[in-house]
Amino acid sequence: MSTMENKVAVVTGGGTGIGQAMCLQFANEGAHVVVVSNVADQAEAVASQVRAVGGSAISLTVDITDVEAVEAMAATVIEKFGKVDVLVTSAGVMGARTFLSQTSVEEWRQTIEVNLNGTFYCIKAFLPHMLERDAGRIITISSISGKQPAALNSDYAASKHGVIGLTKALALELGMLKKNGITANAICPGSVDTPMIEAITDQFQPASKMSREDFRQKAIASANIQKRLLDADEIASMATYLASDQARGITGQALNVCAGTVLF
Ligand SMILES: NC(=O)c1ccc[n+]([C@@H]2O[C@H](COP(=O)([O-])OP(=O)(O)OC[C@H]3O[C@@H](n4cnc5c(N)ncnc54)[C@H](O)[C@@H]3O)[C@@H](O)[C@H]2O)c1
């Protein structure tokens, strides 16, 4: 049986990578999907991909750092569908990828603005509608870098630690408000084969003197127990589960899908 029949699911960062995989899985489970991206043609391409196989999807072009645009997005979703059941905040950037001493103030602010503040803006825009119905699933996308930082990644690590903190604090507040129909959880992916990992490979592989495939395997995939990159579908499966009724008792968690990169 489909687990998301007639649910309305909003996925930021839905135009590529992990967000795209979630849009496809959610639609396959019967959801009406709202594909959100700052890149219009990528969002529409994913919505078309969903519709091409008989699913239901619309695309919205939104920069999640633009608070007014985020509020307008929520208004559009409520006007069109009358409710929101699932919010996934997958939009994110990789950050400066350099020493903290060489990270500019602008780079720092941009990473925090997209990954942490953008997550907050999106939750803030949709939460009142979930509170009204005491129903919803908030699924933030942190990272194992939100638990175990890597060097040359301080802005990203700080933003992803922040995402876990805000998600857990929100879950506590939902409990205080007796809104047990709403859960808030973070997913912490390990290294997933998406455009973000391609960008890291583009930056660091040339100096490594390894072939591109060797670099992906020896410098990235070897960091986990299974010695492999994850597929975006594997992260989407966790989100699909968290979105389901069976997962109603899971809240305030930061769940690793990381092939054993971190063990806590
Ligand atoms: N790929 C990995 O190994 C990995 C690991 C851990 C966590 N993550 C996290 O997963 C999430 C998805 O990343 P991905 O791997 O799919 O990479 P990705 O680059 O394919 O996806 C990021 C998406 O966010 C969108 N985006 C960026 N800035 C935006 C903005 N201001 N407004 C709206 N959309 C914006 C991009 O257009 C893109 O579609 C990110 O939050 C990332 O930090 C990825």
The ligand as an SDF file (V2000), in Angstrom:
LIG
                    3D

 44 48  0  0  0  0  0  0  0  0999 V2000
   25.7410   14.6930   -0.9830 N   0  0  0  0  0  0  0  0  0  0  0  0
   26.2130   14.4700    0.2110 C   0  0  0  0  0  0  0  0  0  0  0  0
   27.1970   13.7300    0.3710 O   0  0  0  0  0  0  0  0  0  0  0  0
   25.5670   15.0810    1.4230 C   0  0  0  0  0  0  0  0  0  0  0  0
   25.9830   14.6310    2.6770 C   0  0  0  0  0  0  0  0  0  0  0  0
   25.4010   15.1640    3.8290 C   0  0  0  0  0  0  0  0  0  0  0  0
   24.4140   16.1140    3.7110 C   0  0  0  0  0  0  0  0  0  0  0  0
   24.0270   16.5420    2.4820 N   0  0  0  0  0  0  0  0  0  0  0  0
   22.9860   17.5710    2.4390 C   0  0  0  0  0  0  0  0  0  0  0  0
   21.9270   17.1190    1.6280 O   0  0  0  0  0  0  0  0  0  0  0  0
   21.2440   18.2490    1.0840 C   0  0  0  0  0  0  0  0  0  0  0  0
   21.0770   18.0350   -0.4090 C   0  0  0  0  0  0  0  0  0  0  0  0
   22.3630   18.0340   -1.0180 O   0  0  0  0  0  0  0  0  0  0  0  0
   22.6970   17.1720   -2.3270 P   0  0  0  0  0  0  0  0  0  0  0  0
   23.7900   16.2680   -1.9830 O   0  0  0  0  0  0  0  0  0  0  0  0
   21.4560   16.6630   -2.8870 O   0  0  0  0  0  0  0  0  0  0  0  0
   23.3770   18.3010   -3.2440 O   0  0  0  0  0  0  0  0  0  0  0  0
   22.7890   19.1950   -4.3770 P   0  0  0  0  0  0  0  0  0  0  0  0
   23.7830   20.2770   -4.5890 O   0  0  0  0  0  0  0  0  0  0  0  0
   22.3990   18.3550   -5.5460 O   0  0  0  0  0  0  0  0  0  0  0  0
   21.4400   19.7870   -3.7570 O   0  0  0  0  0  0  0  0  0  0  0  0
   21.3230   21.0190   -3.1250 C   0  0  0  0  0  0  0  0  0  0  0  0
   20.1070   21.7110   -3.7160 C   0  0  0  0  0  0  0  0  0  0  0  0
   19.8400   22.8920   -2.9670 O   0  0  0  0  0  0  0  0  0  0  0  0
   19.4600   23.8930   -3.8860 C   0  0  0  0  0  0  0  0  0  0  0  0
   19.7290   25.2010   -3.2670 N   0  0  0  0  0  0  0  0  0  0  0  0
   20.9260   25.7160   -2.9210 C   0  0  0  0  0  0  0  0  0  0  0  0
   20.7790   26.9570   -2.4340 N   0  0  0  0  0  0  0  0  0  0  0  0
   19.4470   27.2220   -2.4590 C   0  0  0  0  0  0  0  0  0  0  0  0
   18.6580   28.3540   -2.1060 C   0  0  0  0  0  0  0  0  0  0  0  0
   19.2180   29.4780   -1.6140 N   0  0  0  0  0  0  0  0  0  0  0  0
   17.3210   28.2860   -2.2590 N   0  0  0  0  0  0  0  0  0  0  0  0
   16.7440   27.1600   -2.7740 C   0  0  0  0  0  0  0  0  0  0  0  0
   17.4430   26.0630   -3.1390 N   0  0  0  0  0  0  0  0  0  0  0  0
   18.7690   26.1090   -2.9880 C   0  0  0  0  0  0  0  0  0  0  0  0
   20.3040   23.6470   -5.1230 C   0  0  0  0  0  0  0  0  0  0  0  0
   19.7680   24.2530   -6.2750 O   0  0  0  0  0  0  0  0  0  0  0  0
   20.3180   22.1400   -5.1870 C   0  0  0  0  0  0  0  0  0  0  0  0
   19.2340   21.6530   -5.9480 O   0  0  0  0  0  0  0  0  0  0  0  0
   22.0920   19.4690    1.4490 C   0  0  0  0  0  0  0  0  0  0  0  0
   21.5070   20.1170    2.5560 O   0  0  0  0  0  0  0  0  0  0  0  0
   23.4290   18.8700    1.8190 C   0  0  0  0  0  0  0  0  0  0  0  0
   24.1380   19.6850    2.7210 O   0  0  0  0  0  0  0  0  0  0  0  0
   24.5750   16.0530    1.3360 C   0  0  0  0  0  0  0  0  0  0  0  0
  1  2  1  0
  2  3  2  0
  2  4  1  0
  4  5  1  0
  4 44  2  0
  5  6  2  0
  6  7  1  0
  7  8  2  0
  8  9  1  0
  8 44  1  0
  9 10  1  0
  9 42  1  0
 10 11  1  0
 11 12  1  0
 11 40  1  0
 12 13  1  0
 13 14  1  0
 14 15  2  0
 14 16  1  0
 14 17  1  0
 17 18  1  0
 18 19  2  0
 18 20  1  0
 18 21  1  0
 21 22  1  0
 22 23  1  0
 23 24  1  0
 23 38  1  0
 24 25  1  0
 25 26  1  0
 25 36  1  0
 26 27  1  0
 26 35  1  0
 27 28  2  0
 28 29  1  0
 29 30  1  0
 29 35  2  0
 30 31  1  0
 30 32  2  0
 32 33  1  0
 33 34  2  0
 34 35  1  0
 36 37  1  0
 36 38  1  0
 38 39  1  0
 40 41  1  0
 40 42  1  0
 42 43  1  0
M  CHG  2   8   1  16  -1
M  END
$$$$
